[in-house]
Amino acid sequence: MAEKEMTGSKDGEKHTGYTGAKFGMWFFLMTELIFFGGLFLLYSVYRSTYAADFHIAALDENIVIGSVNTVILITSSFTMALSISAVRKGDNRLSAWLQAGTIAMGCVFLVNKYFEWGDKIGRGIYPNSTLMMQKKKGEMLFYSLYYVMTGIHALHVIIGIGVIGAMLLLTRSGAINSGSFVKLENTGLYWHFVDMVWIYLFPLFYLVT
Amino acid sequence: MEDARSHITGYKTYAYIWACLLLLTGLTVTVAKINFTGFSVLICLVIASIKALLVLMFFMHVRYEGAFLKGVILLTIFTLTAMIGLTFSDVWYR
């Protein structure tokens, strides 16, 4: 590893180390983990304090949309992982298609989220609405956490779609290839992380009532 | 680190992991419908953690990474657990 990665680390040259790039991504993901961890901590403390209210509020969640979105996101993670193996085996064409599929599934996830939020907002359930202000404190907290946590998660999905889109162009142009694929790998790490956050959001908001 | 860089996970391995993740999703939905009262939360979180571990180990390739990266990840998870644990020691025994 040393020889090859040391080249390019001189002043004024581009840093191209594989290990460095990957660790950089992982360190970023660890800060993301702590960031989401704080929100999960908030959720669990309020849940234990207002157990009954959380129970009532969670009954309102649509398990079908939640489950469908879980399957979509897991499948998109699967195609993302496949796209990296494809590039490494030299099949850029297949990889590009798999990345396009990942983007498409990310978009479907967001469309479902749009309908889900739209339905709630249509029924007057949104922060500071008249209906919300009449609800119990725990229910208000549940919906607030629901909007903040799924909202920030959705923002991550949007960013992920953008980055995969850029990778798709690089894969098609050949800038990402079987010899240089760390950008795609790091994008994959990000996408899988976003999937992992959803793996926890799904049971906490939709299932555990 | 050489391992992580040279190891290419086969399509089949990913397919198995994908199938496992879908099965576990089905399982967690089924479990949530049966009411185990107090245990429901715990069971759902255990299933979610198994799923997260599968994603981490295979999709995110951690299984083939070196000890340093594994250590950093463990340390972060430990920090998060400590944060949550210490907060709850306050919430529960206040």
Interface residues (C-beta under 8 A of the other chain):
Chain A: M1 Y18 T19 K22 F23 W26 F27 M30 L33 I34 G37 G38 F40 L41 S44 V45 S48 T49 I63 S67 T70 V71 I74 T75 S77 F78 M80 A81 L82 S85 R88 K89 E185 G188 L189 H192 F193 D195 M196 I199 Y200 F202 P203 L204 L207 V208 T209
Chain B: M1 E2 A4 R5 I8 T9 G10 Y11 Y14 A15 I17 W18 L21 L22 T25 T28 V29 A32 S40 V41 C44 L45 I47 A48 K51 A52 V55 L56 F58 F59 M60 H61 L69 V72 I73 T76 I77 T79 L80 M83 I84 T87 F88 V91 W92
